[in-house]
Amino acid sequence: MKRLLVVDDEPSILAAFTRYFGGLGHEVTPVSSAEDALAATQKEKFDIIFLDNVLPGMSGLRAIPELARHTGAPILMMTGHFDEELKKDALLIGAADLLPKPLDFEALALRLETPGA
């Protein structure tokens, strides 16, 4: 079982993560802002963080360095507007990867089973 922090302002995405990964036995903590994610990482330990880029308030890209300071968990940034420059920037400041939306939950589940994920 892994502890997942999912950060997205779309309730349907948070519900999909909770339903899918919770059904696989993982513990999912859904939050709707980067600020809530920072607060959660100060209180709890997570194995992986899924972070949307476009959020109200602080963007996902801006939140990566802050989250990385509070946790050793890999940060997988999600975006509906994928481009190589954004990926390069995200990786340079601490993201483990940039995932294009819509997400392939089956592929993500396999990734969670990989040691170190």
RABELCOR-V933883 format. One record per residue. N is the residue number from 1. OMEGA is omega in whole degrees, -180 to 180 (* if undefined). D_LAST is the distance of its C-alpha to the last C-alpha in whole Angstrom. Layout:
# RABELCOR-V933883
n:N omega:OMEGA d_last:D_LAST
n:N omega:OMEGA d_last:D_LAST
This chain:
# RABELCOR-V933883
n:1 omega:177 d_last:12
n:2 omega:175 d_last:9
n:3 omega:-177 d_last:11
n:4 omega:169 d_last:11
n:5 omega:-179 d_last:13
n:6 omega:-176 d_last:15
n:7 omega:180 d_last:17
n:8 omega:180 d_last:20
n:9 omega:178 d_last:24
n:10 omega:-180 d_last:24
n:11 omega:-179 d_last:25
n:12 omega:178 d_last:24
n:13 omega:177 d_last:21
n:14 omega:180 d_last:20
n:15 omega:180 d_last:22
n:16 omega:177 d_last:20
n:17 omega:-178 d_last:17
n:18 omega:-179 d_last:18
n:19 omega:-174 d_last:20
n:20 omega:-175 d_last:17
n:21 omega:173 d_last:14
n:22 omega:177 d_last:17
n:23 omega:177 d_last:19
n:24 omega:178 d_last:16
n:25 omega:178 d_last:16
n:26 omega:177 d_last:13
n:27 omega:-176 d_last:15
n:28 omega:174 d_last:15
n:29 omega:180 d_last:17
n:30 omega:174 d_last:19
n:31 omega:-173 d_last:21
n:32 omega:178 d_last:23
n:33 omega:177 d_last:23
n:34 omega:179 d_last:21
n:35 omega:177 d_last:24
n:36 omega:178 d_last:23
n:37 omega:178 d_last:19
n:38 omega:178 d_last:20
n:39 omega:-179 d_last:22
n:40 omega:-179 d_last:20
n:41 omega:176 d_last:17
n:42 omega:-178 d_last:21
n:43 omega:-172 d_last:21
n:44 omega:177 d_last:18
n:45 omega:180 d_last:14
n:46 omega:178 d_last:11
n:47 omega:-180 d_last:8
n:48 omega:179 d_last:7
n:49 omega:173 d_last:10
n:50 omega:-171 d_last:12
n:51 omega:175 d_last:15
n:52 omega:179 d_last:18
n:53 omega:-176 d_last:20
n:54 omega:-178 d_last:24
n:55 omega:173 d_last:24
n:56 omega:-178 d_last:27
n:57 omega:-178 d_last:28
n:58 omega:177 d_last:25
n:59 omega:177 d_last:23
n:60 omega:-179 d_last:20
n:61 omega:180 d_last:20
n:62 omega:-177 d_last:22
n:63 omega:-175 d_last:20
n:64 omega:-179 d_last:17
n:65 omega:179 d_last:19
n:66 omega:179 d_last:20
n:67 omega:-179 d_last:17
n:68 omega:178 d_last:15
n:69 omega:-176 d_last:18
n:70 omega:-175 d_last:18
n:71 omega:173 d_last:14
n:72 omega:-177 d_last:11
n:73 omega:174 d_last:9
n:74 omega:179 d_last:7
n:75 omega:177 d_last:10
n:76 omega:-179 d_last:10
n:77 omega:-179 d_last:14
n:78 omega:178 d_last:16
n:79 omega:173 d_last:19
n:80 omega:-178 d_last:22
n:81 omega:-175 d_last:24
n:82 omega:167 d_last:22
n:83 omega:-174 d_last:23
n:84 omega:178 d_last:22
n:85 omega:178 d_last:24
n:86 omega:179 d_last:22
n:87 omega:179 d_last:18
n:88 omega:179 d_last:20
n:89 omega:-179 d_last:21
n:90 omega:-180 d_last:17
n:91 omega:180 d_last:16
n:92 omega:-177 d_last:19
n:93 omega:171 d_last:18
n:94 omega:177 d_last:15
n:95 omega:176 d_last:13
n:96 omega:-179 d_last:10
n:97 omega:173 d_last:11
n:98 omega:-176 d_last:14
n:99 omega:177 d_last:14
n:100 omega:173 d_last:18
n:101 omega:0 d_last:19
n:102 omega:-176 d_last:20
n:103 omega:174 d_last:17
n:104 omega:-176 d_last:16
n:105 omega:179 d_last:14
n:106 omega:178 d_last:14
n:107 omega:178 d_last:12
n:108 omega:178 d_last:10
n:109 omega:177 d_last:10
n:110 omega:179 d_last:10
n:111 omega:178 d_last:6
n:112 omega:180 d_last:5
n:113 omega:-180 d_last:7
n:114 omega:178 d_last:6
n:115 omega:179 d_last:6
n:116 omega:-179 d_last:4
n:117 omega:* d_last:0
